Structure formats: C-alpha cells, structure tokens
Amino acid sequence: MYSLAPGWLSPAEWEVLILSLKVSGVAIVAALPASFALAWVLARWRFPGKVLVDALVHLPLVLPPVVTGWLLLIAFSPNAPLGGFLERTFGVTFLFRWTGAALAAAVMALPLMVRAMRLSLEAVDRRLENAARTLGAGPWRTFATVTLPLSANGILAALVLGLARSVGEFGATITFASNIPGETQTLPLAIYSALQMPGSDIQVARLAGLSVLLSVGALVLSEWLARRSGQEKGRHVL
Amino acid sequence: MSSDAPAFEISVTLKRGRPRLTYEFTAGPGLTALFGPSGAGKTSLLDAVAGLARPAQGRIAVSGTVLYDRAARIDLKPEQRRCGYVFQDLRLFPHHTVRDNLRYGWKLAEARRRSLGWDDTLDLLGIAPLLDRMPATLSGGEAQRVAIGRALLSGPAFLLMDEPLASVDAARRGEILGLIERIRSDLKLPILYVSHDRAEVERLADRIIPIPAP
C-alpha cells in the first residue's frame, strides 16, 4: 500500500497522516448527529435540569484533557459496565485501539460543535418557520427548507472547529487510547514521540509542517464551501 | 363545510398576560376589519386563527370548518388550516429568490385548491419583473406585494392580513389599497384584516369590529 504513496512522505509519515484522517473523520461523523441533537435541545427546549445538560456538554472543554481521558478510561474499560456492555453486545473495544482515539477526539470536539450549532440555531428567526407552516409545510419540511439552510453556516463552522479540535487532540487520546504507532498514534502523538528522541529535529519539523498544511487546508475548504453556498457576500464560517 | 356558514365564527380567550383578552364575533363574507389601537392584541388573534398561538379556551371556525375547539379537542395544525397569512413583518424567506418564495406555498397546495393561477397572480400584483430578485433588495411596496402573492398562491381558504400598509411608504399606499380592494372583490375569499387606521378600514371593510385597548 505504501509503495504507491508519493515519495515526499516516508511510509511512516503516510501511516500517521492516514491514521489521523481516519480517526478525526470517524470522530466528526460520529459527533455530528449527537452534537446537532444536543444543540437543538439546548437551543429550542425548556426543561428542568437544562443547566446540568449544558454543563455536562461543556465539561470536556473546561476539564484538563488528561482528566477527560481518565474518565473515558473508567467508563469504557472492559471491566466497566458501559465498556463491558459495548464489548459483549457489539464487539466494540476502545482501549488501545484506533476506535478509542476516535472516541476521545469526538468527545473533545463535541462541546465546540454544540456551541457553534446552537448559536446558529438560536439565530434562526422562528417567525420564518411559522410563515412556512402557514404556507402548508409540516414541521419536517419547515426544518429542511427553512431552519437547516438558515443555520447551514453554523453547521459548517461546527464541522471545521470539530475537525481542527480532533486532529489536534492529544491529552485525552494518549491517556485513554495510549500512543501505539499504527493504531492510536495520530499526528500530535507522533510529534510528541519524535520529540522524545534525540536528533529528530527534521522529523519533528516535517510532522509539524504536515499538521499546519492539514489545518490550513481544512480552513480553506470550509471558506470555499461557505462562499459557494452563501447567497449574500461576505459570509464567513468562523 | 356548509356554504351558508358564516365566514368567521370566533369566540376565544387568548393567553396573553393579564388581563386575558376575549374576542367574540361572527362575520359574513368579504373583508372584516379588526380595528383598534396598537397593543390591543389584534395580531395575537390572527396568530390564534392561523394556529401559531393556542388560545386558552374557545372556538374558531372559518366558513363552517372548525379550526379550533377546546371543548371538542380540535386544534388543527397551521399547515392544515389553509390560511393565507400576510404578516405585518412580511417574513419573506431571505435565502430564497422571489420566485422560490412564491413557489413555496404554490408547490404544497393541491391544484384544485389554487383559487388563482400563477400568471394571473403575478399580473394582478405586478411582481413578474421581481422573480429573480432576493427579498433583501426589494423596496417596501415590492416586498409587500410579494408577501401578498405568496399568501394568495398557497391555495388559501381565507386570508389574514396584518397591517399590510405598515411597511409601505405613503406614496405607494394607494397602490396597495387598490390591490387589496381587487383581491376582496375578485377572489371571494373571506378576509380578516387588522389595522389601526380609521380611513383605511372605512375604505376597505365590509364590516368593522372595534377592538378596544386592553
């Protein structure tokens, strides 16, 4: 597989890059529906205990990532009720697996994604949704034709923020999924490992450059998407 | 639905702070004006008829169709009530062109319920040249005509008009007034019309229902 890769990255570097993309891609795809549902509930519903849900969602943002990783370790280890249940029922394990790195990245990205989507949902004018209803649209059609398009930029912003956060995720990942080359060693972890070895300045610089390229690429892509979808000029994702 | 039923049978108490507002009237066909000062709760009543606000109690029927009846546990959803609501703040969809705003309700209305054709409506309102514009680029009068067009094209059984001259500058008011007169006499749709302007109401209305200040 790696023999096909262009020569400007070593096979080990390709491995790190592909793994990083896989881990953060899966993390974002998993976090997107969950964070949209949470953003919707926080933006539109009123219920007792809402403050508590809000605080829980924000926990990974304010806790030291190591603590989040440790909490994940407690919850998802095969000996824990939740981890044991997932392993027995679905055969999914997280410890020392790339799925664990994706889970850690998703949990760390969640608060940022919920915030961005919640803000854009709160900015949608409810009066326009009411207008759609009087014109004959049911709740789902109203959601798809009014609410979703009017909050699309916020959802795109959430994707970019979440992707940036999950590509850069370090503390929770190394605590929860460990630092295993080819399995859980994403870009930041590879940089960290390279830093531990003497005389690896060039290796560190190359990996750091790669992560800069990745982040700038994601930002440029999202701006382009926003411009393409935006009706009025001057729309920005962030 | 019976043809000789009154156009509007309304007897509701609205949940709108204190004191609670109670409206009770029956009105025949044509244009019924709710006339009263701002803040008297006229818009709240239109919202209740449209199904956008739930009354505390009472009954609402239009042309014999019961839209809301607390005692009988009837509460049709807004999309089932077939009301053409022209909002005071217009509420054109900002992310759609004028054409797509007009098509929104048109697509959803059953063909047999479209009381007025697409081209006829555009001609009547003079909005054909505006089709490719975005709502943000329209003048007050243009936006008002598009909002009326969007309501008419959604195949309504009745119209609700909330201060349709509010966002129109003085020079254009006569034009919109003339349009509403034509809609009233040509389309035979019952219209519930809210205004605080006596001259406007006296010119348009078949009957006036005074709404006192709360």
Interface residues (C-beta under 8 A of the other chain):
Chain A: D125 R127 L128 N130 A131 A132 R133 T134 L135 G136 A137 G138 R141 T145 V146 P149 L150 Q231 E232
Chain B: A50 G51 L52 K77 P78 E79 R81 R82 C83 G84 Y85 F87 D89 R91 F93 P94 H95 Y104 G105 L108 A109 M134 A136 R150 A151 S154 G155
